[in-house]
Amino acid sequence: MKMFIKRGGGVPFVKKVDYEYQGVKYQADLKDGDVIKVLDSGVVEVGQFGEQNNFKVKTRNGEKKMALNQQTVNVLVEEFGDDTETWVGKEVKVILQKKLIAGKKSIISYLVVEGWKLDEFGELTQGDTNTSETMPDEF
């Protein structure tokens, strides 16, 4: 069996709900509509669910670590290119979506730039999200 060295680096992961740390209460690190800054080009780390793309970001509560989901990676590649070095220093908007995943209530965070939003079906899309002209009212 292969074992991996895991070093925390002292940077906590972002929280999407209010929390308390060492007796001090904090607002959530990320709120819907926040603008945060990408601070590094990321590292791949083995986490609870396999490999994760973890990036340092500057939030309302300081520097935090954030695992980027594939939808966020897709948007950032499309907007800034496939070399994450070019993402460093970029400001991105946070979109939060409450979702039921495998029977568990979750808050999904997406990092996007201007023009991206969730459509009426909860999918990330660029541009106008009004699909009523192209989608029938009944399925």
NUFI-549756 format. One line per field, with one value per residue (C-alpha): residue number from 1; residue in three letters; x, y, z. Coordinates in steps of 0.001 Angstrom, whole numbers, plus 500000, padded with zeros to 6 digits. Layout:
residues N
seq = c(NUM,...)
type = c(ALA,...)
east = c(X,...)
north = c(Y,...)
up = c(Z,...)
This chain:
residues 139
seq = c(1,2,3,4,5,6,7,8,9,10,11,12,13,14,15,16,17,18,19,20,21,22,23,24,25,26,27,28,29,30,31,32,33,34,35,36,37,38,39,40,41,42,43,44,45,46,47,48,49,50,51,52,53,54,55,56,57,58,59,60,61,62,63,64,65,66,67,68,69,70,71,72,73,74,75,76,77,78,79,80,81,82,83,84,85,86,87,88,89,90,91,92,93,94,95,96,97,98,99,100,101,102,103,104,105,106,107,108,109,110,111,112,113,114,115,116,117,118,119,120,121,122,123,124,125,126,127,128,129,130,131,132,133,134,135,136,137,138,139)
type = c(MET,LYS,MET,PHE,ILE,LYS,ARG,GLY,GLY,GLY,VAL,PRO,PHE,VAL,LYS,LYS,VAL,ASP,TYR,GLU,TYR,GLN,GLY,VAL,LYS,TYR,GLN,ALA,ASP,LEU,LYS,ASP,GLY,ASP,VAL,ILE,LYS,VAL,LEU,ASP,SER,GLY,VAL,VAL,GLU,VAL,GLY,GLN,PHE,GLY,GLU,GLN,ASN,ASN,PHE,LYS,VAL,LYS,THR,ARG,ASN,GLY,GLU,LYS,LYS,MET,ALA,LEU,ASN,GLN,GLN,THR,VAL,ASN,VAL,LEU,VAL,GLU,GLU,PHE,GLY,ASP,ASP,THR,GLU,THR,TRP,VAL,GLY,LYS,GLU,VAL,LYS,VAL,ILE,LEU,GLN,LYS,LYS,LEU,ILE,ALA,GLY,LYS,LYS,SER,ILE,ILE,SER,TYR,LEU,VAL,VAL,GLU,GLY,TRP,LYS,LEU,ASP,GLU,PHE,GLY,GLU,LEU,THR,GLN,GLY,ASP,THR,ASN,THR,SER,GLU,THR,MET,PRO,ASP,GLU,PHE)
east = c(500000,501301,501199,501226,502716,500099,501130,498403,500417,498530,495923,492348,489742,487028,483753,480421,478503,479157,481568,483410,487166,488976,485997,485692,482628,483158,480873,481147,484357,482318,478930,476980,478180,481524,484565,487696,491255,493174,496515,498427,498516,497173,498364,496862,496369,494858,491769,488784,487329,490542,492662,491581,492760,493410,494059,494782,492242,491744,488318,486524,488282,491763,493752,492037,492436,489704,489130,487830,485081,485247,482615,484741,487888,486047,485002,488470,490184,487772,488283,491972,493566,494707,497882,496883,499888,497808,494997,497167,495984,492685,489500,486542,482929,481459,478164,476752,474115,472274,471859,470900,473760,473443,470734,472916,472288,475322,476423,478289,480596,481478,484098,483211,483828,481336,478674,478435,475398,473171,470346,466806,467931,470842,473569,476420,475970,477422,475168,471377,469845,466279,465563,461773,461788,463664,462332,458744,456735,455859,458103)
north = c(500000,503455,506135,509883,512680,515277,518735,521154,524287,526118,527534,526534,525678,528228,527994,528799,529234,531378,529735,530127,529649,529927,531706,534304,534314,534883,535431,532802,533195,533109,534680,534759,537686,538160,539019,537150,537012,533914,533986,531021,528629,525740,522308,518865,517238,513915,514570,512725,512261,511660,514255,517875,521068,523329,527053,529816,532621,535895,536000,538421,536621,536493,533849,530450,527248,526248,523106,524034,521915,520986,523551,526331,524966,524897,528559,529717,527809,529330,532852,532889,529949,526484,527602,528299,530635,533148,532905,534326,537799,537529,538611,536276,536379,533765,532078,529829,527200,525161,521607,518171,515776,512091,513000,515610,519365,521091,524526,524438,527340,528425,531015,532940,536235,538813,537368,533929,532932,530017,529404,528429,524795,525622,525131,527586,529468,532507,535264,535428,532681,533186,529978,530295,531142,527973,525564,524301,524960,521266,518254)
up = c(500000,499110,501762,501120,503148,503936,505050,505993,505367,508102,505713,506594,503983,503161,505040,503441,506702,509783,512227,515499,515921,519249,520792,518012,515747,512016,509055,506340,504315,501100,500456,497214,495092,496887,494796,495881,494565,493429,495288,493862,490911,492977,493989,493566,496965,497959,500042,501423,497925,495986,494222,494638,492930,495931,495508,498006,497775,499636,501278,503593,506487,504980,503125,502829,500837,498388,496355,492912,491376,487701,486645,488168,486511,483152,483494,484578,481757,479260,480643,481668,479818,480855,482654,486265,486618,484611,487193,489993,491015,489146,490906,490518,491624,493971,493137,495868,495166,497770,496552,497797,496992,497885,500397,502135,502119,500583,499463,496155,495343,491829,490873,487726,485937,484728,482433,484056,486147,487035,484586,485598,485870,488174,485559,484979,481745,480053,478799,478872,481017,479802,477903,477882,474155,473245,475884,475916,479085,479349,479012)
